[in-house]
Amino acid sequence: MEIERKWRMRQKPALPERTHRRVLQSYLCLLPEVRIRRYEDLMNPGCVSYDLTIKSEGTLAREEIIKELSAQEYEALLGMLGGRAPIVKDHRTYDYAGYTLEYSEVDPGTSTGFSYAEVEFPTVAEAEAFRAPDWFGTESTQDTLFRMKTYWKDTRLSGESEDESAKWR
């Protein structure tokens, strides 16, 4: 079970970085959500890993299954997407208030690029009790339109329009 809250952020946290990775994320299916990712550890050059993730519907809490992939499995699945470019994330983690704060800049330098943060919790009660500081930005946990799979659909499947682009900024 994944229990997490999300916020739209305007800038990178002013905290010491714990990790820094470049993530390439693509979707094989939107319902259920099935995605593949390639992780490049920018703090340890040459360290690359891959996974396949399946997620149920939901907002604060949802089922999640993650399976490690080989480079060959990842490339084979990526090849099934008809040349669609993966979403690029500049992903960093930080320690904050006893939790891991994950911050991602999505498709940096593009007209649809944006930033967001997530914090995962061990229980729903802890997630609900957490009080985010103002600098976290606007919470989007319950916003079902603010999902990476929706961003994929808007920017990779339907062709980007100016209206679609504006909602992600």
C-alpha atoms as a printed R data frame, in Angstrom:
    type eleno elety resid chain resno      x      y       z
1   ATOM     1    CA   MET     A     1  0.000  0.000   0.000
2   ATOM     2    CA   GLU     A     2  1.327  3.411  -0.975
3   ATOM     3    CA   ILE     A     3  0.213  6.257   1.292
4   ATOM     4    CA   GLU     A     4  1.395  9.650   0.086
5   ATOM     5    CA   ARG     A     5  0.509 13.303  -0.099
6   ATOM     6    CA   LYS     A     6  1.466 15.595  -3.006
7   ATOM     7    CA   TRP     A     7  2.102 19.307  -3.462
8   ATOM     8    CA   ARG     A     8  2.755 21.536  -6.468
9   ATOM     9    CA   MET     A     9  5.951 23.402  -5.737
10  ATOM    10    CA   ARG     A    10  7.511 26.454  -7.378
11  ATOM    11    CA   GLN     A    11 11.113 25.855  -6.348
12  ATOM    12    CA   LYS     A    12 13.544 23.242  -5.133
13  ATOM    13    CA   PRO     A    13 13.671 22.851  -1.326
14  ATOM    14    CA   ALA     A    14 16.523 24.648   0.456
15  ATOM    15    CA   LEU     A    15 17.629 21.447   2.207
16  ATOM    16    CA   PRO     A    16 20.665 19.162   1.826
17  ATOM    17    CA   GLU     A    17 20.041 16.622  -0.956
18  ATOM    18    CA   ARG     A    18 20.052 12.949  -0.020
19  ATOM    19    CA   THR     A    19 19.717 11.606  -3.590
20  ATOM    20    CA   HIS     A    20 19.590 13.062  -7.099
21  ATOM    21    CA   ARG     A    21 18.429 11.000 -10.078
22  ATOM    22    CA   ARG     A    22 17.248 11.477 -13.628
23  ATOM    23    CA   VAL     A    23 14.107  9.424 -14.155
24  ATOM    24    CA   LEU     A    24 12.611  8.503 -17.537
25  ATOM    25    CA   GLN     A    25  8.965  7.511 -17.042
26  ATOM    26    CA   SER     A    26  6.588  6.013 -19.620
27  ATOM    27    CA   TYR     A    27  3.114  4.508 -19.387
28  ATOM    28    CA   LEU     A    28  2.059  1.211 -20.912
29  ATOM    29    CA   CYS     A    29 -1.522  1.481 -19.644
30  ATOM    30    CA   LEU     A    30 -3.529  4.134 -17.789
31  ATOM    31    CA   LEU     A    31 -6.177  1.910 -16.147
32  ATOM    32    CA   PRO     A    32 -4.780  0.265 -14.203
33  ATOM    33    CA   GLU     A    33 -1.761  2.537 -14.158
34  ATOM    34    CA   VAL     A    34  1.187  0.556 -15.540
35  ATOM    35    CA   ARG     A    35  4.450  2.406 -15.993
36  ATOM    36    CA   ILE     A    36  8.107  1.744 -16.612
37  ATOM    37    CA   ARG     A    37 10.980  3.823 -15.329
38  ATOM    38    CA   ARG     A    38 14.699  4.170 -15.930
39  ATOM    39    CA   TYR     A    39 16.666  5.681 -13.023
40  ATOM    40    CA   GLU     A    40 20.097  7.234 -13.524
41  ATOM    41    CA   ASP     A    41 21.810  8.053 -10.226
42  ATOM    42    CA   LEU     A    42 23.434 11.458 -10.787
43  ATOM    43    CA   MET     A    43 25.436 11.183  -7.552
44  ATOM    44    CA   ASN     A    44 26.922  7.823  -8.641
45  ATOM    45    CA   PRO     A    45 27.667  8.008 -12.379
46  ATOM    46    CA   GLY     A    46 27.016  4.775 -14.260
47  ATOM    47    CA   CYS     A    47 24.501  3.482 -11.710
48  ATOM    48    CA   VAL     A    48 21.273  2.779 -13.636
49  ATOM    49    CA   SER     A    49 18.213  0.749 -12.634
50  ATOM    50    CA   TYR     A    50 14.778 -0.007 -14.099
51  ATOM    51    CA   ASP     A    51 11.344 -0.937 -12.796
52  ATOM    52    CA   LEU     A    52  7.770 -1.690 -13.732
53  ATOM    53    CA   THR     A    53  5.066 -0.271 -11.429
54  ATOM    54    CA   ILE     A    54  1.358 -1.084 -11.312
55  ATOM    55    CA   LYS     A    55 -0.917  1.189  -9.271
56  ATOM    56    CA   SER     A    56 -4.594  1.025  -8.419
57  ATOM    57    CA   GLU     A    57 -6.893  4.016  -8.546
58  ATOM    58    CA   GLY     A    58 -6.968  6.245  -5.474
59  ATOM    59    CA   THR     A    59 -5.641  9.452  -4.016
60  ATOM    60    CA   LEU     A    60 -4.100  9.341  -0.528
61  ATOM    61    CA   ALA     A    61 -3.767  5.546  -0.359
62  ATOM    62    CA   ARG     A    62 -3.602  2.998  -3.167
63  ATOM    63    CA   GLU     A    63 -2.196 -0.409  -3.967
64  ATOM    64    CA   GLU     A    64  1.204 -0.451  -5.629
65  ATOM    65    CA   ILE     A    65  3.294 -3.300  -7.036
66  ATOM    66    CA   ILE     A    66  6.876 -2.631  -8.126
67  ATOM    67    CA   LYS     A    67  9.026 -5.139 -10.041
68  ATOM    68    CA   GLU     A    68 12.661 -4.603 -10.907
69  ATOM    69    CA   LEU     A    69 13.409 -4.914 -14.638
70  ATOM    70    CA   SER     A    70 16.575 -5.698 -16.549
71  ATOM    71    CA   ALA     A    71 17.826 -3.189 -19.116
72  ATOM    72    CA   GLN     A    72 16.659 -5.560 -21.873
73  ATOM    73    CA   GLU     A    73 13.134 -5.871 -20.413
74  ATOM    74    CA   TYR     A    74 12.883 -2.093 -20.048
75  ATOM    75    CA   GLU     A    75 14.027 -1.493 -23.639
76  ATOM    76    CA   ALA     A    76 11.587 -4.104 -24.973
77  ATOM    77    CA   LEU     A    77  8.668 -2.482 -23.126
78  ATOM    78    CA   LEU     A    78  9.788  1.007 -24.179
79  ATOM    79    CA   GLY     A    79  9.799 -0.215 -27.787
80  ATOM    80    CA   MET     A    80  6.083 -1.029 -27.490
81  ATOM    81    CA   LEU     A    81  5.251  2.671 -27.067
82  ATOM    82    CA   GLY     A    82  5.641  3.639 -30.700
83  ATOM    83    CA   GLY     A    83  8.492  6.086 -30.190
84  ATOM    84    CA   ARG     A    84  6.732  8.261 -27.606
85  ATOM    85    CA   ALA     A    85  9.332 10.144 -25.596
86  ATOM    86    CA   PRO     A    86  9.423  9.330 -21.882
87  ATOM    87    CA   ILE     A    87  8.601 11.967 -19.301
88  ATOM    88    CA   VAL     A    88 11.883 13.300 -17.914
89  ATOM    89    CA   LYS     A    89 12.103 13.978 -14.189
90  ATOM    90    CA   ASP     A    90 14.924 15.624 -12.282
91  ATOM    91    CA   HIS     A    91 14.202 13.786  -9.003
92  ATOM    92    CA   ARG     A    92 15.758 14.641  -5.630
93  ATOM    93    CA   THR     A    93 15.114 13.439  -2.100
94  ATOM    94    CA   TYR     A    94 15.566 15.245   1.198
95  ATOM    95    CA   ASP     A    95 15.082 14.476   4.876
96  ATOM    96    CA   TYR     A    96 12.261 16.559   6.313
97  ATOM    97    CA   ALA     A    97 10.519 16.218   9.716
98  ATOM    98    CA   GLY     A    98 11.379 12.524   9.970
99  ATOM    99    CA   TYR     A    99 10.112 11.713   6.450
100 ATOM   100    CA   THR     A   100 11.549 11.552   2.955
101 ATOM   101    CA   LEU     A   101 10.526 14.530   0.836
102 ATOM   102    CA   GLU     A   102 10.670 13.666  -2.881
103 ATOM   103    CA   TYR     A   103 10.924 16.654  -5.225
104 ATOM   104    CA   SER     A   104 10.625 16.329  -9.010
105 ATOM   105    CA   GLU     A   105 11.039 18.809 -11.841
106 ATOM   106    CA   VAL     A   106  9.033 17.334 -14.717
107 ATOM   107    CA   ASP     A   107 10.136 17.876 -18.330
108 ATOM   108    CA   PRO     A   108 12.388 20.793 -17.328
109 ATOM   109    CA   GLY     A   109 12.737 23.535 -19.916
110 ATOM   110    CA   THR     A   110  9.527 22.648 -21.785
111 ATOM   111    CA   SER     A   111  6.252 24.563 -21.997
112 ATOM   112    CA   THR     A   112  4.534 21.881 -19.910
113 ATOM   113    CA   GLY     A   113  7.247 21.515 -17.274
114 ATOM   114    CA   PHE     A   114  6.315 21.829 -13.604
115 ATOM   115    CA   SER     A   115  7.535 20.830 -10.141
116 ATOM   116    CA   TYR     A   116  5.919 18.809  -7.401
117 ATOM   117    CA   ALA     A   117  6.749 17.083  -4.141
118 ATOM   118    CA   GLU     A   118  5.551 13.924  -2.418
119 ATOM   119    CA   VAL     A   119  5.874 12.553   1.092
120 ATOM   120    CA   GLU     A   120  5.103  8.884   1.801
121 ATOM   121    CA   PHE     A   121  3.741  7.807   5.180
122 ATOM   122    CA   PRO     A   122  3.482  4.459   6.982
123 ATOM   123    CA   THR     A   123 -0.186  5.013   7.905
124 ATOM   124    CA   VAL     A   124 -3.167  7.046   6.758
125 ATOM   125    CA   ALA     A   125 -3.407  8.567  10.243
126 ATOM   126    CA   GLU     A   126  0.185  9.877  10.011
127 ATOM   127    CA   ALA     A   127 -0.473 11.256   6.541
128 ATOM   128    CA   GLU     A   128 -3.586 13.073   7.718
129 ATOM   129    CA   ALA     A   129 -1.808 14.456  10.812
130 ATOM   130    CA   PHE     A   130  1.159 15.846   8.828
131 ATOM   131    CA   ARG     A   131  1.165 19.648   8.597
132 ATOM   132    CA   ALA     A   132  3.097 20.880   5.580
133 ATOM   133    CA   PRO     A   133  4.859 24.232   5.735
134 ATOM   134    CA   ASP     A   134  3.723 26.987   3.361
135 ATOM   135    CA   TRP     A   135  6.811 26.560   1.155
136 ATOM   136    CA   PHE     A   136  5.511 23.116   0.082
137 ATOM   137    CA   GLY     A   137  2.998 24.984  -2.099
138 ATOM   138    CA   THR     A   138 -0.533 23.936  -3.024
139 ATOM   139    CA   GLU     A   139 -1.566 20.454  -1.979
140 ATOM   140    CA   SER     A   140 -2.789 18.278  -4.844
141 ATOM   141    CA   THR     A   141 -3.280 14.906  -3.121
142 ATOM   142    CA   GLN     A   142 -7.023 14.771  -3.781
143 ATOM   143    CA   ASP     A   143 -6.851 16.385  -7.252
144 ATOM   144    CA   THR     A   144 -7.466 13.426  -9.557
145 ATOM   145    CA   LEU     A   145 -6.533 15.520 -12.608
146 ATOM   146    CA   PHE     A   146 -3.080 16.245 -11.212
147 ATOM   147    CA   ARG     A   147 -1.556 12.818 -11.867
148 ATOM   148    CA   MET     A   148  1.495 11.848 -13.870
149 ATOM   149    CA   LYS     A   149 -0.651  9.489 -15.942
150 ATOM   150    CA   THR     A   150 -2.875 12.467 -16.871
151 ATOM   151    CA   TYR     A   151  0.229 14.460 -17.792
152 ATOM   152    CA   TRP     A   152  1.364 11.538 -19.987
153 ATOM   153    CA   LYS     A   153 -2.029 11.449 -21.692
154 ATOM   154    CA   ASP     A   154 -2.071 15.232 -22.232
155 ATOM   155    CA   THR     A   155  1.500 15.536 -23.502
156 ATOM   156    CA   ARG     A   156  2.310 12.173 -25.103
157 ATOM   157    CA   LEU     A   157 -0.975 10.719 -26.351
158 ATOM   158    CA   SER     A   158 -3.248 13.548 -27.452
159 ATOM   159    CA   GLY     A   159 -0.685 15.978 -28.774
160 ATOM   160    CA   GLU     A   160  0.032 19.078 -26.777
161 ATOM   161    CA   SER     A   161 -2.344 22.016 -27.141
162 ATOM   162    CA   GLU     A   162 -1.908 25.434 -25.534
163 ATOM   163    CA   ASP     A   163 -4.826 24.761 -23.149
164 ATOM   164    CA   GLU     A   164 -3.296 21.442 -22.038
165 ATOM   165    CA   SER     A   165  0.106 23.069 -21.642
166 ATOM   166    CA   ALA     A   166 -1.218 25.874 -19.414
167 ATOM   167    CA   LYS     A   167 -2.683 23.593 -16.755
168 ATOM   168    CA   TRP     A   168  0.706 22.009 -16.017
169 ATOM   169    CA   ARG     A   169  2.580 25.277 -15.415
